Amino acid sequence: MSIVTAHSVAEPSSLSRLIGGIIVATYAIITILPLLWIFLTGFKTPPDSISYPPKIISEPSVEGYVNLFTTRSRQTPEFLASLPPPQTWYERLVRSRNMVIAGPSKVVPRFINSMVIGFGSTFLAVCLGTIAAYAFSRFRVPLADDLLFFILSTRMMPPIAVAIPIYLMYRELNLTDTKLGMILLYTAVNVSLAVWLLKGFIDEIPREYDAQASQARRPDRRSPAFAVSPNRPACSR
């Protein structure tokens, strides 16, 4: 007596799994190749990094990172001969290019500035977007659809149209060339996108969580907006 086993019609065959694996692996390789090429270029000498045709295999060098973290000045051979011998390997590397190190570069302070501005504007955009999105999702706001479209339409405005007015306003408020000015500007640009994304997120959260949050024991966490915050999952008590 033969035993017949049932198979799901949705179960992929071995051939389809093989083809799917090949497709996924090919896509992963194509996606990783540009990142790998950027990483390898960082360990090439300046002539090899811009050579044509491109060199896949070349002599490894950290000259690019020395150029990134130092400020160099080109000097004449006579001036280089009058200097004392280089003390470190990166000084010898720079001397081989007929240059001297004038000091550290500003890449680290500028990177820190970018981190402060990026995290600051993201934090403000998420906070303001959560408040606005919660109001649009939970309350009956008059002309809600029109207001949402108006918020989204701010991203359709050409940046050059508001560049001069913003510059004049920042100059009067002494916000030019400041971290606070950049944070406020990026927040104003990104808050519209945050409102639309977070509104869809809050719409999917059951309203029962709001009722549970309003009955929470801790008085400082009775706001329903706290329960649906994207930075903290709602939990029943």
HURA-V242895 format. One record per residue. PSI is psi in whole degrees, -180 to 180 (none if undefined). OMEGA is omega in whole degrees, -180 to 180 (* if undefined). Layout:
BEGIN
psi=PSI omega=OMEGA
psi=PSI omega=OMEGA
END
This chain:
BEGIN
psi=124 omega=-178
psi=145 omega=179
psi=125 omega=180
psi=123 omega=178
psi=141 omega=-179
psi=138 omega=177
psi=145 omega=178
psi=139 omega=179
psi=-19 omega=-179
psi=-6 omega=-179
psi=124 omega=-178
psi=149 omega=177
psi=172 omega=-180
psi=-38 omega=180
psi=-43 omega=180
psi=-35 omega=176
psi=-40 omega=179
psi=-45 omega=180
psi=-42 omega=178
psi=-40 omega=178
psi=-38 omega=178
psi=-41 omega=180
psi=-45 omega=-180
psi=-43 omega=179
psi=-41 omega=178
psi=-44 omega=179
psi=-40 omega=179
psi=-41 omega=179
psi=-44 omega=180
psi=-36 omega=-180
psi=-37 omega=-176
psi=-26 omega=-176
psi=-48 omega=178
psi=-40 omega=178
psi=-40 omega=178
psi=-38 omega=179
psi=-40 omega=177
psi=-43 omega=180
psi=-44 omega=-180
psi=-33 omega=179
psi=-30 omega=178
psi=-18 omega=-180
psi=24 omega=176
psi=158 omega=174
psi=157 omega=179
psi=-43 omega=177
psi=-39 omega=-180
psi=-31 omega=-178
psi=-23 omega=180
psi=13 omega=-178
psi=152 omega=176
psi=126 omega=0
psi=155 omega=-176
psi=144 omega=178
psi=119 omega=178
psi=-42 omega=179
psi=123 omega=-180
psi=171 omega=179
psi=124 omega=-178
psi=144 omega=-180
psi=147 omega=177
psi=22 omega=-179
psi=-34 omega=179
psi=-39 omega=179
psi=-32 omega=174
psi=-43 omega=177
psi=-29 omega=-178
psi=-41 omega=-172
psi=3 omega=179
psi=157 omega=173
psi=125 omega=-173
psi=155 omega=179
psi=128 omega=-180
psi=135 omega=-177
psi=167 omega=179
psi=157 omega=177
psi=-33 omega=180
psi=-41 omega=180
psi=-38 omega=179
psi=-34 omega=-180
psi=-26 omega=-180
psi=-9 omega=-178
psi=155 omega=175
psi=161 omega=-179
psi=147 omega=178
psi=144 omega=-176
psi=-25 omega=-176
psi=167 omega=-178
psi=-33 omega=-180
psi=-28 omega=173
psi=-40 omega=176
psi=-37 omega=179
psi=-41 omega=180
psi=-39 omega=178
psi=-32 omega=179
psi=-18 omega=176
psi=15 omega=-179
psi=41 omega=179
psi=165 omega=176
psi=156 omega=179
psi=120 omega=180
psi=-16 omega=-179
psi=179 omega=178
psi=153 omega=177
psi=177 omega=-179
psi=21 omega=-176
psi=-38 omega=-179
psi=-50 omega=176
psi=-37 omega=179
psi=-35 omega=176
psi=-40 omega=177
psi=-40 omega=177
psi=-43 omega=179
psi=-39 omega=179
psi=-44 omega=180
psi=-45 omega=-180
psi=-43 omega=-179
psi=-50 omega=-180
psi=-38 omega=180
psi=-46 omega=180
psi=-36 omega=178
psi=-43 omega=179
psi=-47 omega=-180
psi=-41 omega=-180
psi=-40 omega=179
psi=-42 omega=179
psi=-51 omega=180
psi=-38 omega=179
psi=-36 omega=178
psi=-43 omega=180
psi=-48 omega=-179
psi=-42 omega=-179
psi=-36 omega=178
psi=-40 omega=179
psi=-44 omega=179
psi=-30 omega=-176
psi=-36 omega=-171
psi=-22 omega=-176
psi=160 omega=176
psi=92 omega=-179
psi=125 omega=178
psi=137 omega=179
psi=44 omega=-177
psi=-43 omega=-179
psi=-40 omega=179
psi=-39 omega=179
psi=-40 omega=178
psi=-40 omega=178
psi=-37 omega=178
psi=-41 omega=178
psi=-42 omega=179
psi=-33 omega=-177
psi=-18 omega=177
psi=-23 omega=177
psi=-12 omega=179
psi=-11 omega=-177
psi=133 omega=177
psi=133 omega=-179
psi=-33 omega=-178
psi=-22 omega=-179
psi=-26 omega=-178
psi=4 omega=-177
psi=-48 omega=-178
psi=-48 omega=177
psi=-40 omega=179
psi=-40 omega=179
psi=-44 omega=179
psi=-40 omega=179
psi=-43 omega=180
psi=-34 omega=179
psi=-37 omega=178
psi=-32 omega=-179
psi=4 omega=-179
psi=41 omega=179
psi=1 omega=179
psi=139 omega=178
psi=42 omega=177
psi=154 omega=177
psi=-39 omega=-179
psi=-41 omega=179
psi=-43 omega=179
psi=-38 omega=179
psi=-45 omega=180
psi=-39 omega=-179
psi=-48 omega=180
psi=-33 omega=177
psi=-44 omega=179
psi=-32 omega=-180
psi=-38 omega=-171
psi=-12 omega=-176
psi=-30 omega=179
psi=-43 omega=178
psi=-37 omega=179
psi=-39 omega=180
psi=-46 omega=-178
psi=-41 omega=-180
psi=-43 omega=-177
psi=-28 omega=177
psi=-43 omega=176
psi=-35 omega=178
psi=-45 omega=-177
psi=-33 omega=179
psi=-29 omega=-178
psi=-8 omega=180
psi=128 omega=-180
psi=146 omega=180
psi=-16 omega=178
psi=-29 omega=178
psi=-34 omega=178
psi=-42 omega=179
psi=-40 omega=178
psi=-38 omega=180
psi=-35 omega=180
psi=-19 omega=179
psi=14 omega=-180
psi=153 omega=-176
psi=-37 omega=-177
psi=124 omega=-176
psi=-23 omega=-179
psi=-1 omega=-179
psi=37 omega=180
psi=-3 omega=-179
psi=130 omega=177
psi=-28 omega=180
psi=-28 omega=178
psi=-35 omega=-177
psi=-30 omega=-177
psi=12 omega=-180
psi=136 omega=180
psi=-14 omega=-180
psi=-3 omega=-179
psi=124 omega=179
psi=145 omega=178
psi=143 omega=180
psi=141 omega=-178
psi=152 omega=177
psi=none omega=*
END
